Amino acid sequence: MAVITVLVADGVPAHQLTTPGLVFGSASHVLGHTAYDVRICSATRTVTTGEPPLSLATPWGLEALDDADTVLVTGHRAFRDPPPPEAADALRACADRDGTIAAVGTGTFTLAAIGLLDGRRATTSWPHTGELAGRHPRVEVVPVGAPWVEDGPYLTSHGVFGGIDLCLSMVERDHGEPTAAAVARRIIMPLYDEAVADTEERVREIADRTDIGPTRQWVEANLHRPLTLADMAGHARVSVSTLHRRFRAQTGLPPLQYLLRARLHRAQQLLESGDTPVEQIAAQSGFGSPANLRHHFHRLTGTTPRAYRAALRGFTAATGPYVPASDALGAPGGTGPGTANSGDGEAFPKPSRTSAPSRSSGSASSSSP
């Protein structure tokens, strides 16, 4: 039986206080046995919730962290202040024994304040992401994307619905996706009979919010390798079908189409940045051979690598240095594979004969003679 210790302090949002018990209690019901021991603790043994204010006595003090498998730190009123020394010591002791430490909403500030998130990716409630980055520059703050972020033994979340997505992800990690889906189904009960048809869609939406950002980054760092669906699913630690669903939900593309466009994006970058031979570009972008590069490049952009490079140089000579819209795959306003469609809804439309090369449309054609 896994021990989940929820560490709370004054001003804790009431829904963050109750959500762990709701999710992990439902998991025990679905599994047919008590799978989790959820302990509510505080450094002071009494707390007052946020609006509406309720005074509560917590059953546990900080000793509840001593044998916890996972410690979950909630948001609280004084999140900008360092935690009490005894609470900081208890959290560090949990980290030293390789326990999992999670934070909901502004609870992330508590972990950052004692250095546990230095050099790691993390997030917090959306209104406070900028403040987290400013106060704790050693933390790599993820401002947008999936509702929660995992980096090693640390999980942090925006705090949507009291961190329900984060808690469901922990159930999935412990007992698999079918159990997590069943728990979500049990929690999100339809209020009316006609809502039954929507329940499966809601459950799937919750499951599909799991961040594939780390897998996308891994793919983009390994484009030179002959990656397969199994490789990508193995990195994401999900089944191939789940990988398909999450890639479609978060990028608009199936995994292999995302991979193909990532390879194309890398080839475009190399063509733009110098005189690298096409043979080397084909190898570095993962197309393998110049013929394979030319085939996919022409199919997706309507031109060839050589013509793309020549047109870009002609455009640069006429107008000055070309500045790409974005060098980050899937960046807001950028043109990486995370941007599945152009403004007219067509992915990588064919270039106009009178247009200058533009990565935002995937085109590279010189002007008409």
N, C-alpha and C positions, 0 to 999 in steps of 0.2 A: 504494500500500500504506500503510495507516494504522499509525502508530507508537503503541503503547500501552505506556507506562512505568509499571511497578508499583513504587511507593516503599515499602520495608519498613524496619522497625526491630526491635530486640530485643523478643522476646515476641510476634511476629506469630503469630496462629493459623495452623497449618499449612494448613488448608483454604482460608483466604483467600490464602495464597501460591500454591496450585495451581489454584484455580478459574478465574482469568483465562486461564491457558494452556489449560485444558480447554475453556472456552467458545469462545475466539477461535481455537484450533487446530481445533476441530470446525467452526467457520464456514468456515475455509479448505478443509476437506475437502468440505463441502457445496457450496461455490461452485466447486470444482475448480481453484482457484489460491490462492496465498498472499495472503490479504487483509489479514493483520495481522502486524506485527512486534512481538512481546511481549518487553519488556525488564524484567528484574528488577534493581532497583538499590537501593543504600542509601548513606547518608552515610559509613559506615565500611567498606564493602566486605565486611564479615562480619556475620552476624546469628545469633542463637540463637532458635529458634522457641519458642512456648509448649509446654505439655505435649502429648506428650513432648518434652523439649528436644533439638533437633538443631542442631548448628553448621553453618552454610552460608556459603560464599563467594559473594557476588553477582557476576555477570559484569560489571555496570556500576556506576559511581559516579554522582554527581549530574549528570555531563555527559549522561546519558541523557535528562534533561528538556529539553535545549536545543532539540531539534527534534521533541519529542513532540507528536502531535495530541491525545492524552489522557493525563493523569497520574492514576493511581489510587492513592490513599493507603490502606493497610490499617490495621487496628487494631494496637495494640502495647501493651507493658507500661506504659510511661511516658506514656500518652496525656494525662495531666493536666498534664504539663510542656510548656513552649513547645518547639517543634522547634529543632534547632541553627540558628544564624543562616544558615549556608550553605544549608541545606535550605529555610528560609523565603524566602531571596532567590530560589532557583530556582523555588519555587512562585509567587511574586509575578511573576517574569519570564514564566512560562507564562500567568498571568492577563493580563498586560499585552499579550501578543500574541494574546489572544482564544482561547487553547486551552481545551479542555474539562478540567475538574478534577473527579474523582469521589472519594468516600470510602466505605469499607466499615466498618460498625460504629463503633468508637471512633476511627477515622481522622478522623471529622468534627471531633473536638476540635482536631486539628492545624490544620485549615482555619480554624476559629473563632478559634484563638489568635492567628493573624496577620491577623485582620480581613477575610478574604475572604468571610465569610458575613454580615457586618453588613447588617441590613435585608433578609435573604433567608430563605426557608423552608428548613428542613433537618431531618434526623432522624439518629438514631444507634441503637445497640443498645438494645432496650427497657428494660433495667435502668438505663440511664444517661441517659434523656431528661430527667428532672428535674434531674439534675446539670448537664447541658449548658445547660439554661435558666437555672439559677442562676449558673453560672460565666460565661456569655456572654449577658447579657440583650438584647443587640442582635440576636441570632439569633432568628427566629421558629420555635420548635421545634414540629415536628409529632409528637406522641407516639404516635398510633395511626393506623391506616389501611393504605394500601398499603406494601409492604416498602421502597419507595424513593421519593424526592422529587426533582423536577427544578425548579430555579429558575435560569433563564438558562443560563450555561455550567457551572453547578455541579450535580452529582448526588450525593446522599447516600443511604445505605441502612442498614437495620437489621442487615445482615450475615448474614441467614438463608442457610444452606448456602454460606457463604463469599462471599455477594454474587452468587449465580448469577442472580437476577432482574435485578439491576442490569446485569450483563454482557450478558444476553440483550436487555435493552432497548436497549443500545448497538448490538448487532448489528441489531436491528430498525430503529433510526434510520438506520444506514448502508446496509442492504441490503433492508429491507422485512420485513413480517410473515411471508410464506411462508418466507423464509430462517431467521428466528429460530425459527419453529415446527419447521423441519426440524432445526435445531441442538438444540433441546430434545428432540426425538424421538430424536436420536442419543445424547444424554447419558442420558436416562431410559430405558434399555433394560430391558424386562421380564426378570425372572429365570426365569420359567416361561412355558410356552406359553399357559396360561390367563390370563396377565396382559396379553396383547396387546390385548385389548379395552379395557383401562383406560388404555393409553398415550395415545391421542388425548385422553381426558378430562384426564389429568395435564398434557399439553402445553398444552391450552386454559386450564387453571387458571392455569398460570404466566403465559401471555400476558395473561389477564384481570386479573391483579393490578396492571397498570399504573394508576397513580392517576388517576382522573377528577376528583379534587377541584378542580384549577384550572378545568376546564370547567364543573363545577357552580357554582363561584363566579362565573364569567363569565356563565353563564345567569342567576343570581340578580341580578346587577348590571345585566342588560339585559332585564328582564322587560317593560319598556315597548315594546320593539321586536317586530316580527312575526317571531320566530325560526323557522327551519325546521330539519329534520333535517340538511340540507346545511350550514347555518351551524354547527350544533353539531359535526358531524363535521369540518368545516374547522378549527374552533378546536382540537379534540383531535388533529388531524392523523392521522386514521384513516379507514377506509372506514365507510360507514353501517352495514354488517353488524357490523363490529367495535365500533362505538359502541353498537349494540343489545346486544351480548353483554356489554360491560363495564358498561353501566348496569344491566342485569339482575343481573349478578354482585355489584355493589357497592351497589346501592340497592334491588334487588328490583322495580324498575319499568323499563319501556321508556323511552327518552328523552323521547318526547312526553308520556307519562303523568307523568313526573317534572316536565316543564315545566308541565303543567296544574296539578299540585298545588303547585308553587312559586308559580304565579299566585294560586291560591286562598289559600295561606298569606299572601302579601303583601296580598291583599284583606282577610283577617281582621285582620291587623295594623293596617291603615288604619282599618278599622271600629272597632277597639278603642281607637285612640289619639286620637280627636277627632271633629270634625263635618265632615270632608271630604265634599263632595257625592259621591253615587254615580257621577256622570259622571266626576269626576276620579279616583276609585278605579278605575273601569273602565279608564281610560287608563293610569294609573300601574302597574297590575298586568298590563296587556297584553291584557285581554279586549276592548278596543276600544270597545264600546258597553255601556250599562247593560243592554240586553236580553240580550246575550251573557253578561255577568257574572251576571245573575239566573238564566239557564238553567243554567250550570255550577255556580253556588253551590248552587242547589236540588238538582241531580242528585247532587252529592257530599256535601252536608251534610243534606239533607232540609228546609231552611228557606230563607228569602230573606235578602238582605243587610239589608234594613230590619228584619225580625223579629230577625235575629241581633243587630243593634245595640241594639234595644229590649230584648231579653231580657237582654243583657249589662248594660245600665243598671239594669234591675230587679233583677238579681242583685246588682249592686254596691251599690244602695241598701239592700238587705236584709242584706248580709253584710260590707260594706266593700269597699275597692278590690280589683279583680280582678288577680291576678298571674299572667301567662301561665306555663305550664310551662317554656317556653323560647322565646327570640326568635331562636335560631340554627337555621337549616335543617339537619335531620339531626343535631342535637347529641344526645349520649347522654341518654336520658330525655326528649327533646324531641319535637316533633310536626311537624317540617317534612317535606318530601317524601322525605327520606332514611329516614323511619320509615314504611315501606310499609304495615305492618299494625298493628292494635291487638292487645290481649292475646288477643282471641278469634279472631284470624286473619283478620278482615274489615277491608279497607281502607275507612276513612271510613264506619262503620256509621251507620244512621239513628238519630236521637236518640230517647231515651225521652221520653214526654209529661210525665214527672215530674222530668226531670233539669234541672239548671242548665246554662248554656252551658259547654262544655268543649272546648278545642282538642285535647285528647288523644284525643277520640273523633271530632273533626270535627263535633260537634253544636252547635246553638244554638237550643234550644227553651225557651220559657217554661213555667212550671208549669201544670198543668191548672187550669181555672177552678173 
